[in-house]
Amino acid sequence: MTTSHRSIWTKSFMSVSFTQFSVFLVFYALLTTLPILVIEEMNGTQSEGGITVTAMLLAAILIRPFSGKIMERLGKKKTLTASIMIFTATTFFYLSVDQFAALLGLRFFHGLSFGLFTTASGAIAADVIPPERRGEGLGYFAMSMNLAVVAGPFLGLTLLQYAPFSILFIVLSLLIAGGSLSAFLVQVPPEAEADPAPSKDRFSIQDLIELKALPIAVISSFIALAYSSIISFLSVYANAIGLSGSSSYFFLVFALAMLLSRPYLGRAYDAKGPKFVILPCLLLFSSGLLLISITSTAWMLLLSAAIIGLGYGTLLPSFQTMAIQSAPITRSGHSTATFFMLYDIGIAAGSFLWGLVAAGAGYQTLYTASAIVVLAVMVLFSVQQARQPAPVASNQAS
């Protein structure tokens, strides 16, 4: 049997994917319900509700640069299991929080374990996938996060219709406790673990980031910037144009389009290279954003969801694959940390920037501008590809 027939669906890959899904299920459930808790139960303002989201994301951004070094010292498997146990334990503490200040501190601490876990899980997923099928495999792995985008808010908001927040927190705590057990089934290939680095007197920037992954990580930050217009303002925009009922189906259609296209596009990435997949997906993503800007009916909104699902749904795993392939496999933790650090910064910056655009020029202008950002990324990506050296050999074959 040739190496091209090696299976993606090993015990380790399925285990890390299931744990990833469990973490993002809790993440998105809390993302959509905690602002409600702050406003309705703690008598907070809308801005304070938004801060609960920002606090966790800020902590994740701050821990990203140190994640690679932590994995280098502890090992990827120990980092994965330690971070998921801390994330799980922190989830239980939501039951005891009844003050906004305490909630904010808990969210920040939760974000630290979230940032560390997602860096470790992304690096390990890349390590356990056969190198020649990494684009396809990371596409499947990204589905664990994208499916949670639909399942998390649905679970959280549905439970709140019938039960208090205490029940929601109990259910989420039990779900993540169960999901965390699969992390212990993951086996990291020995060649993917870096030898513990000896102590050195001088601190280097490479202790925090992978410089070779930086160009594609910067490009991904602009994609995140554009995507933040969806996750931050789509529901508000839909309400403003009288499509609040249809907006609840947006991410469902997004996920279905992604699921249907992922097997083909993942294999195409590995067989024909990144440009063959990424450039058309960038064009689709931009087209979907432009369609949102002129949307006036439910079918237009859902069509834009399908187009964006085909486009953006493939971009994240493709760019992550490129970041990891840019450096030796022993540096996959640093590459993953660099990639997600810039991606998170793009999401955070976009949520602030697009808010200013919406307030000053309206939502139609917001989505037109985000579509232009994606078109600009096509130019940046083409230039980057023209200058990019071939992927590191040790990261392309076993």
C-alpha positions as CSV (number, residue, x, y, z in Angstrom):
1,M,0.0,0.0,0.0
2,T,1.3,3.4,-0.9
3,T,1.5,6.2,1.6
4,S,-1.3,8.0,-0.3
5,H,-3.7,5.4,1.1
6,R,-2.8,5.9,4.7
7,S,-6.0,6.6,6.8
8,I,-6.8,10.0,8.3
9,W,-9.3,8.5,10.6
10,T,-7.1,7.0,13.3
11,K,-7.9,6.8,17.0
12,S,-5.7,9.8,17.8
13,F,-7.3,11.9,15.1
14,M,-10.8,11.1,16.0
15,S,-10.1,11.6,19.7
16,V,-8.5,15.0,19.3
17,S,-11.3,16.1,16.9
18,F,-14.0,15.0,19.4
19,T,-12.2,16.9,22.3
20,Q,-11.9,19.9,20.0
21,F,-15.6,19.8,19.2
22,S,-16.5,19.6,23.0
23,V,-14.4,22.6,23.8
24,F,-15.9,24.7,21.0
25,L,-19.4,23.5,21.9
26,V,-18.9,25.0,25.3
27,F,-17.1,28.1,23.9
28,Y,-19.9,29.0,21.5
29,A,-22.7,28.1,24.0
30,L,-21.2,30.5,26.5
31,L,-20.4,33.1,23.8
32,T,-24.1,33.5,23.0
33,T,-25.6,33.1,26.5
34,L,-23.3,35.0,28.9
35,P,-24.2,38.4,27.5
36,I,-27.8,37.5,28.4
37,L,-26.7,36.5,31.9
38,V,-25.0,39.8,32.4
39,I,-27.9,41.9,31.1
40,E,-30.8,40.0,32.6
41,E,-29.4,38.4,35.8
42,M,-26.6,40.8,36.8
43,N,-28.3,44.1,35.6
44,G,-25.4,44.9,33.4
45,T,-25.2,46.9,30.2
46,Q,-24.9,45.6,26.6
47,S,-21.2,46.8,26.6
48,E,-20.5,44.7,29.7
49,G,-22.1,41.7,28.1
50,G,-19.7,42.2,25.2
51,I,-16.7,42.5,27.5
52,T,-17.3,38.9,28.7
53,V,-16.6,37.8,25.1
54,T,-13.6,40.1,24.8
55,A,-12.0,39.0,28.1
56,M,-11.7,35.4,27.0
57,L,-10.4,36.2,23.5
58,L,-7.8,38.6,25.0
59,A,-6.5,35.9,27.3
60,A,-6.3,33.5,24.4
61,I,-4.3,36.0,22.4
62,L,-1.9,36.7,25.3
63,I,-1.2,33.0,25.9
64,R,-0.7,32.1,22.2
65,P,2.9,33.3,21.9
66,F,4.0,31.2,24.9
67,S,2.1,28.1,23.9
68,G,4.8,26.8,21.6
69,K,7.4,27.1,24.3
70,I,5.1,25.4,26.8
71,M,4.6,22.5,24.4
72,E,8.3,22.3,23.8
73,R,9.0,22.0,27.5
74,L,6.1,19.8,28.6
75,G,5.4,17.9,25.3
76,K,2.3,18.2,23.2
77,K,0.4,15.4,24.8
78,K,0.9,16.7,28.4
79,T,0.0,20.2,27.3
80,L,-3.2,18.9,25.6
81,T,-4.3,17.0,28.7
82,A,-3.4,19.6,31.2
83,S,-5.1,22.4,29.3
84,I,-8.3,20.5,28.8
85,M,-8.5,19.5,32.4
86,I,-8.1,23.2,33.4
87,F,-10.7,24.2,30.9
88,T,-13.1,21.6,32.2
89,A,-12.5,22.6,35.9
90,T,-13.0,26.3,35.0
91,T,-16.4,25.5,33.3
92,F,-17.7,24.1,36.6
93,F,-16.9,27.4,38.3
94,Y,-19.6,29.3,36.3
95,L,-22.1,27.7,38.7
96,S,-20.7,29.8,41.6
97,V,-20.3,33.2,39.9
98,D,-23.0,35.8,40.7
99,Q,-21.0,39.1,40.3
100,F,-19.8,40.7,37.1
101,A,-16.3,41.3,38.3
102,A,-15.9,37.6,39.3
103,L,-17.4,36.5,35.9
104,L,-14.9,38.7,34.1
105,G,-12.0,37.2,36.0
106,L,-13.3,33.7,35.3
107,R,-13.6,34.4,31.6
108,F,-10.0,35.6,31.4
109,F,-8.8,32.5,33.2
110,H,-10.9,30.3,30.9
111,G,-9.4,32.0,27.9
112,L,-5.9,31.1,29.0
113,S,-6.7,27.4,29.0
114,F,-8.7,27.8,25.8
115,G,-5.8,29.4,24.0
116,L,-3.4,26.8,25.2
117,F,-5.7,23.9,24.4
118,T,-6.6,25.0,20.9
119,T,-2.9,25.6,20.0
120,A,-2.0,22.1,21.2
121,S,-5.0,20.4,19.6
122,G,-4.3,22.1,16.2
123,A,-0.6,21.1,16.3
124,I,-1.4,17.5,17.3
125,A,-4.0,17.1,14.6
126,A,-1.5,18.1,12.0
127,D,1.1,15.7,13.5
128,V,-1.2,12.6,13.4
129,I,-2.5,13.2,9.9
130,P,-0.4,11.6,7.1
131,P,1.7,14.5,5.7
132,E,0.6,13.8,2.1
133,R,-3.1,14.2,3.2
134,R,-2.6,17.1,5.6
135,G,-4.8,19.6,3.7
136,E,-7.7,17.1,3.6
137,G,-7.2,16.0,7.2
138,L,-7.0,19.5,8.7
139,G,-10.2,20.3,6.7
140,Y,-12.0,17.6,8.5
141,F,-10.5,18.7,11.8
142,A,-11.8,22.2,11.2
143,M,-15.3,20.8,10.9
144,S,-15.2,20.1,14.6
145,M,-15.1,23.8,15.3
146,N,-17.5,24.8,12.5
147,L,-20.1,22.3,13.6
148,A,-19.8,23.7,17.1
149,V,-20.7,27.2,15.7
150,V,-24.2,25.7,15.0
151,A,-24.5,23.3,17.9
152,G,-23.2,25.5,20.7
153,P,-25.6,28.5,20.3
154,F,-28.5,26.1,19.6
155,L,-27.9,24.1,22.7
156,G,-27.4,27.2,24.9
157,L,-30.3,29.2,23.7
158,T,-32.7,26.2,23.6
159,L,-31.8,25.3,27.2
160,L,-32.4,28.8,28.4
161,Q,-36.0,28.6,27.1
162,Y,-36.8,25.9,29.5
163,A,-34.3,26.1,32.4
164,P,-32.3,28.6,34.4
165,F,-28.6,29.4,33.9
166,S,-27.6,26.9,36.6
167,I,-28.9,24.0,34.5
168,L,-27.1,25.3,31.5
169,F,-23.8,25.4,33.3
170,I,-24.3,21.9,34.7
171,V,-25.1,20.5,31.3
172,L,-22.1,22.2,29.7
173,S,-19.8,21.1,32.6
174,L,-20.9,17.5,32.2
175,L,-20.5,17.6,28.4
176,I,-16.9,19.0,28.5
177,A,-16.0,16.5,31.3
178,G,-17.1,13.7,29.0
179,G,-15.4,15.2,26.0
180,S,-12.1,15.8,27.8
181,L,-11.7,12.0,28.4
182,S,-10.9,11.5,24.7
183,A,-7.8,13.7,25.0
184,F,-6.1,10.9,27.0
185,L,-6.5,8.5,24.0
186,V,-4.4,10.7,21.7
187,Q,-0.9,9.5,20.8
188,V,1.6,12.0,19.4
189,P,4.2,10.5,17.0
190,P,7.6,10.5,18.7
191,E,9.2,12.4,15.8
192,A,6.7,15.3,16.3
193,E,7.9,16.0,19.8
194,A,10.8,18.3,20.1
195,D,13.7,17.5,22.4
196,P,13.6,19.7,25.5
197,A,15.5,22.8,24.7
198,P,18.5,23.4,27.0
199,S,18.5,26.5,29.1
200,K,20.0,29.5,27.4
201,D,21.0,33.0,28.6
202,R,19.5,35.0,25.7
203,F,15.8,35.2,24.9
204,S,14.9,34.8,21.2
205,I,11.8,35.8,19.3
206,Q,11.7,32.2,18.0
207,D,10.9,31.1,21.6
208,L,7.5,32.7,21.0
209,I,6.6,32.5,17.3
210,E,7.6,30.7,14.2
211,L,9.0,33.3,11.8
212,K,8.5,31.0,8.7
213,A,4.7,30.8,9.5
214,L,4.4,34.6,9.9
215,P,3.6,35.6,6.3
216,I,0.7,33.2,5.9
217,A,-0.5,34.0,9.5
218,V,-0.6,37.7,8.6
219,I,-2.7,36.9,5.6
220,S,-5.0,34.8,7.7
221,S,-5.5,37.7,10.1
222,F,-7.1,39.7,7.3
223,I,-9.5,36.8,6.5
224,A,-10.3,36.7,10.2
225,L,-10.9,40.5,10.1
226,A,-13.4,40.0,7.3
227,Y,-15.1,37.0,9.0
228,S,-15.6,38.9,12.2
229,S,-18.2,41.0,10.4
230,I,-20.3,37.8,10.2
231,I,-20.0,36.6,13.8
232,S,-20.2,40.0,15.3
233,F,-22.9,41.8,13.3
234,L,-24.9,39.4,11.1
235,S,-27.7,38.9,13.6
236,V,-27.9,42.7,14.3
237,Y,-28.0,43.4,10.5
238,A,-30.6,40.8,9.9
239,N,-32.8,42.3,12.5
240,A,-32.4,45.7,11.0
241,I,-33.6,44.6,7.6
242,G,-36.4,42.4,9.0
243,L,-34.8,39.0,8.5
244,S,-34.3,38.0,12.2
245,G,-36.1,34.7,11.6
246,S,-33.9,33.7,8.7
247,S,-30.7,34.7,10.5
248,S,-31.0,31.8,12.9
249,Y,-30.6,29.4,9.9
250,F,-27.5,31.3,8.5
251,F,-24.9,29.2,10.3
252,L,-26.8,26.0,9.6
253,V,-26.7,26.6,5.9
254,F,-23.0,27.6,6.3
255,A,-22.2,24.3,8.0
256,L,-24.0,22.2,5.4
257,A,-22.2,23.9,2.5
258,M,-18.9,23.3,4.3
259,L,-19.7,19.7,5.0
260,L,-20.6,19.0,1.4
261,S,-17.6,20.6,-0.1
262,R,-14.9,19.6,2.4
263,P,-14.0,16.1,1.1
264,Y,-13.4,17.4,-2.5
265,L,-11.6,20.6,-1.6
266,G,-9.4,18.9,1.0
267,R,-8.2,16.3,-1.5
268,A,-7.8,19.0,-4.2
269,Y,-5.5,20.9,-1.9
270,D,-3.2,17.9,-1.4
271,A,-3.3,16.9,-5.0
272,K,-3.1,20.3,-6.8
273,G,-1.6,22.7,-4.2
274,P,-2.9,25.6,-2.2
275,K,-3.4,28.1,-5.0
276,F,-5.8,25.8,-6.8
277,V,-8.1,25.8,-3.8
278,I,-7.5,29.1,-2.0
279,L,-7.9,31.6,-4.8
280,P,-11.4,30.4,-5.8
281,C,-12.4,30.2,-2.2
282,L,-11.3,33.8,-1.6
283,L,-13.4,34.8,-4.6
284,L,-16.4,32.9,-3.2
285,F,-16.0,34.4,0.3
286,S,-15.8,37.9,-1.1
287,S,-18.9,37.3,-3.3
288,G,-20.8,36.0,-0.3
289,L,-20.0,39.1,1.7
290,L,-21.0,41.3,-1.2
291,L,-24.3,39.5,-1.5
292,I,-24.9,40.1,2.2
293,S,-24.4,43.8,1.6
294,I,-27.3,43.9,-0.9
295,T,-29.5,41.3,0.8
296,S,-33.2,42.1,1.1
297,T,-34.9,38.7,1.2
298,A,-34.4,35.5,3.2
299,W,-33.3,33.5,0.1
300,M,-30.5,36.0,-0.6
301,L,-29.3,35.8,3.0
302,L,-29.2,32.0,3.0
303,L,-27.6,31.9,-0.4
304,S,-24.9,34.1,0.9
305,A,-24.5,31.6,3.8
306,A,-24.0,28.8,1.3
307,I,-21.4,30.8,-0.7
308,I,-19.5,31.8,2.4
309,G,-19.6,28.2,3.6
310,L,-18.0,27.1,0.4
311,G,-15.4,29.9,0.6
312,Y,-14.4,30.7,4.1
313,G,-15.1,27.2,5.4
314,T,-12.1,25.9,3.4
315,L,-9.8,28.9,4.0
316,L,-9.1,28.4,7.7
317,P,-7.8,24.8,7.4
318,S,-5.9,25.6,4.2
319,F,-4.0,28.5,5.7
320,Q,-3.4,26.5,8.9
321,T,-1.9,23.7,6.7
322,M,0.3,26.1,5.0
323,A,1.5,27.6,8.3
324,I,2.4,24.2,9.6
325,Q,4.1,23.1,6.4
326,S,6.3,26.1,6.4
327,A,8.5,24.8,9.3
328,P,9.8,21.4,10.6
329,I,7.3,19.1,12.3
330,T,9.0,19.6,15.6
331,R,8.0,23.3,15.4
332,S,4.4,22.6,14.5
333,G,3.3,23.9,18.0
334,H,5.0,27.2,17.4
335,S,3.6,27.4,13.8
336,T,0.1,26.7,15.1
337,A,0.5,29.2,17.9
338,T,1.7,31.9,15.5
339,F,-1.2,31.2,13.1
340,F,-3.9,31.3,15.7
341,M,-2.4,34.3,17.5
342,L,-2.7,36.4,14.3
343,Y,-6.1,34.9,13.5
344,D,-7.5,35.8,17.0
345,I,-6.1,39.4,16.6
346,G,-7.9,39.7,13.3
347,I,-11.2,38.6,14.9
348,A,-10.7,41.0,17.9
349,A,-9.7,43.9,15.6
350,G,-12.5,43.3,13.2
351,S,-15.2,43.3,15.9
352,F,-14.0,46.8,16.9
353,L,-13.3,48.2,13.5
354,W,-16.6,47.0,11.9
355,G,-18.5,48.4,14.8
356,L,-17.1,51.9,13.9
357,V,-17.9,51.3,10.2
358,A,-21.5,50.2,11.0
359,A,-22.0,53.2,13.3
360,G,-20.6,55.7,10.8
361,A,-21.7,54.3,7.4
362,G,-24.2,51.5,7.9
363,Y,-24.1,47.7,7.6
364,Q,-24.3,47.7,3.8
365,T,-21.0,49.6,3.7
366,L,-19.6,47.3,6.4
367,Y,-20.1,44.2,4.3
368,T,-19.0,45.9,1.1
369,A,-15.8,46.9,2.8
370,S,-15.2,43.4,4.2
371,A,-15.6,42.0,0.7
372,I,-13.0,44.4,-0.6
373,V,-10.6,43.2,2.2
374,V,-10.9,39.6,0.9
375,L,-10.2,40.7,-2.6
376,A,-7.1,42.5,-1.4
377,V,-6.1,39.2,0.3
378,M,-6.2,37.5,-3.1
379,V,-3.4,39.9,-4.2
380,L,-1.4,39.4,-1.0
381,F,-1.7,35.7,-1.2
382,S,-0.6,35.6,-4.9
383,V,2.5,37.7,-4.0
384,Q,3.2,35.5,-1.0
385,Q,3.0,32.4,-3.1
386,A,5.4,33.8,-5.7
387,R,8.0,34.4,-3.0
388,Q,7.3,31.4,-0.8
389,P,10.0,28.7,-0.8
390,A,9.0,25.0,-1.1
391,P,7.6,23.5,2.1
392,V,10.2,21.9,4.5
393,A,10.9,18.4,3.4
394,S,10.7,16.9,6.9
395,N,7.2,18.2,7.2
396,Q,6.0,16.8,4.0
397,A,6.9,13.2,4.2
398,S,7.3,10.7,7.0
